[in-house]
Amino acid sequence: MTPVWSQTAAYLQLALSIDRHLPGFVDAYFGPMEHRRTVGERAKPPLEELAAVAAGLREEVSTNRSLEPARREYLAAQMLAMETVLEILAGEPLSIVEETQRVYGVTPSWTDESAFLEAHRELGEIVPGDGSLAARCEAYERQMRVAVGEALPVIRWLATELQERARSEFPLPAGEKCEFRFVRGKPWYAFNHYRGRYTSRIELNVDVPVNIVWLPLTLAHEAYPGHHTESTIKEHRLVRDLGRMEHAIQIENSPSAVISEGIANAALDVLLPPDDLVEVYSSLLRRCRMSPGEGRRAAGT
């Protein structure tokens, strides 16, 4: 039996309290509602009070030998991220390297320009037309747009296709589901709102034209086998089965967020080998009354 961490309530309430100072710090919460009520009913705690709580919790975690080493390491890194965010909110100066290390658990490094030049070369071999690469990419992007009124049934078909493939590869819990909505006035192209109980609401910003090339990448990233898949499996296995309530909250500025984005960014490649990806793109194009022969180019193969 996994040991119960006695400070779970303090951990959850600390993160929810930081969210009051920095809205959006908590990306999703599906733990006990009593903690959200407790935080909402009291006055906003001062930053220095929250910083003291964070430091105390990190010390308690670091010395708690009843916790498995991997769990202890995870919690300590999350707590360091909270401490650092509170320092930043209080006006403490940090270099970009130190901030990235302490908040996200990674050390940024310089990428040589040759990597981008090689990417431009490869892209130039794929994108059709004459003229500059930028102009050709822009023209191809316009060519692959889908009217908003035609997009929703195509998105639902694609989500079902990816869901079926993900279910054959990952232990998705029974009853999981996603709903899709079009929105406007957002600073992003797509966003997954995980709501707990194995459900997600995925919003697509139609201020940005819907594009066939981006649809598989986007739905894999946000739904199958990306954010939604990760969240449902964690809720089922870690929260419900093992009682690790610290995973009932998703914190935006933290090492766990880096892992989640890494999972989502790799999702399409993990789910679909190149030939299957071409097949999916060809089906999408056919459903949108475009040339299915463009499937291989759209897939970038």
N, C-alpha and C positions, 0 to 999 in steps of 0.2 A: 504493500500500500504506500503510495506517495505521501511523504510527510506534509501536513498542512502548514503553510507558512503563516504564522500568527499575525504578521503585519500586512497581510493582503489588503485589508480595509484601508489602512493608512496609505498604502501605495496607490490604490484606486482614487481615494479622495484627494491625494496630493496632485495627481495628474489632472483631475477634474477642476481643481482649484487653480492650477496654472492656466488651464483653458480659459478661465474667466479674465485673466490678465492678457492672454494671447489667444484670442478666438481662432479655432482651427488647429490648435495644438493637439487636441484629441480628435482623431479622424473618425473613430467609431467606438461606441460603448454599448455593450450588451450584457453587462454584469448586473448585480442586484440594484434595483432602482432606489433602494434606501440610501445608497451612497450618493447618488445624484441629488436626491432630495436633501440630504444633510448638507451638502456643499451649497445647494441653491438657497437654502433657508437662512444661512448665516452670512454675516457681513464678509465682503471680500477680504481675505487675510493679507496682511502686508507681505511684500516680497521677502523681507528678512526673516519673517516667521516661517514662510514656506521653505526658504533656503536652509534653515535650521532643521526642519523636518526631513528634508531631502538628505542632508549630511548624516543625520542620525540613522535614517533607514539604510543608507549605503554602508555605514559602519556595521549595522546589525546584520545585513546580508553577508558582508565579507567575512564575518567571523562565525556565521551559523553553519556548523558542520553537519547539521541534520539534513541540510539540503544537498541534493546531488550536485557535483561540481559544475556540470553544464548549466544547471538551473541557477546556481549561485552566480556564475559568470554572467549569464544573461541579465539577471536582475541588477547586478552591480553596474553593468554597462548602461542599462536603462536609467538607473539612478544618477550616474555621472552625467548623462545627457540632461536630466531634469535640473540638476545643480547648475550646469553650465548655462542652460536657457534662463534660469533665474538670475544668474550673474549678468548675462547680457541685457535682460530687461531692467536690471538695476543700474545699467550704464557702465559696467566693467569693460575696459578695452581688452580685446583679444585679437590676435592675428588670425587671418583666415585659415591658416594651417592648424593652429591650436584649436580654433572653434570647430573645424571639421573633425579633428581627431577626437575631441571630447564629446561632441554631440552625436556624431555619426559612426565613430569607431573606425574610421579609415584615414589614411594619410594621402592627401592629393599629390599627384606628381605631374610634371610637365609632359605633354604629348608632343612629340616632334612633328613639325609641319609636314614631313614626308608622308605620315599616315593619312593626312587629309588629301594630299596631292594624289596618293594612290586611290583613295576612295573616289575622287573626282574622275580619275582615269577610268575606273571600272564603271562608274555611272555613265560616263560618256559613251561607253560601248553598248549600253542598254537603251538609253533614251534616244528615240528617233529624231530625225530632222536635221536642219542645218543651222548655223549660227552659234552663238555662245551657249555654253552648257546651261546657264541660268535661264536663258530665253527658251531653250528646248524643254527644260524641266517644267517651266511655267505653262507652256503650250500643252504638254502631255498631261499635266495636272488638270487643266481645263477640259481636256478630251475625256478624262475618266470621271467626271462629276456625274452625280445622280440627283435628280430633282427630289426635294424633301418628301413630296407626296408619294413617290415611288419607293423611297428608301426603307420605310418601316417593315413592310413584308419581307424584303430582302434581308434586313437585319435579323428578323425573327427566324428566317430559314437558316441563315448562317449560324446564329446562336445555337439552334437545335443541332445542326451538323457538328459544331465544335463540342457541344455538350455530350453528344453520343460518343464521340471519339474520346473525350476526357473521362467519361465513365468507364471505358474499357481499360484505361491506364491508371486511374487514380481512385482512391477509396472515397468517392463523393458520398455523403450521407443521403439516405432516402428522404425525399421531400424537399430537397434543395431547389431553389428557383431564382431566376432573375426577371425583373421587369425593366423595360426600356422606355425612356422618355426623351423627347426633344425639348431643349431649353434654349434660352438666349441670354445675352448679357453676362456671360461667365468668362473668366480669364483662362480657361482651359478648353481643350477639344472634347474630352470625355472624362467622366469621374464615376467611380464606384462608391456608393453609399451603402456600406454593409450594415444591415439592420438587426442582425442576430436571428436566431431560429432558422438559420440556413437560407436566409433571403437577402437579396441585394436589389437596390434600385440603381440602375446605370443610366446616367444622363449623358446625352450627346448634344453638344453645342452647335446648333445649326446656323449661328452667325458665321461659322466656318463651313464652306460648301462640303457636302457629303461626297466622299471620294472612294471609288472602288479599291484603289491601291491600298488605302489605309484601313478599310473595314476589317479584314481578317486580323491585321496587327492590333487594331483597337479592341475588337471583341475578345481576342485571345488574352490581351493584356488585362482588360477589366473583368472578364468573366471566366472563360474556359481555355486553358487551365491557369489563369492568372489570379487576380486579387480575390474574386469570388470563391474560386476553388480553394485557394490557400485558407481563406477565412472560415469556410464551412468545415474543412477538415480539422483546423485548429480548434474551432468551437466544439466539434464532436469529440475529438480525441483528447485534447489538452484540458479544455474547460469542463466538459460534461463527464468524461470518463476518468480523468486523473485529478480533477478538482484544482487545476492550476489557474486560479481566477485572474492572475496577472495578465493572461492572454485574452481576457474579456474586454480589454481596452487596447485600442490601437493608437499609438502615439506618433504623430507626424515627424517631430524633430528628435529622432532616436536611431540607434543602430538597427532596431527591428524594422524600421521603415526602409532602410537601405536594402535589407534582405528581401523585403516584400517587393520593392521595385525591381530588384534583380530577378526574382522569380517571374514577375509579370513581363519584363523585357525579353526574357528567354522563352516565354510561354509558347509562342507560335512555332519556334524552331524545335522545341521539345515535343510538341504534339504532332506536327506534320513533317514527314520527310519531304524532300524537294518535289518528287513526282506527285505526291498527294496534294502538296500546296498548289501546284500548277492545276491540278484537277479542280480544286476548290475555286481558284480564281476563274477558271474557264466556266464553271457552273454559275458563278456570280455574274459574269459578263453576259452569259446567255440569258439569265433571268432579267437583266437590265437592258436587253435587246441591243447588246453590243457584240462585237466580234469575239467569239470564244478563242480565236487564234491568238489574241493578245494575252492569254493566260500566262504563258511562259515569261513574257516581258514584264507583266505586272508582278509576277512572283520574284522577279530579279534573278532568274536562272538562265 
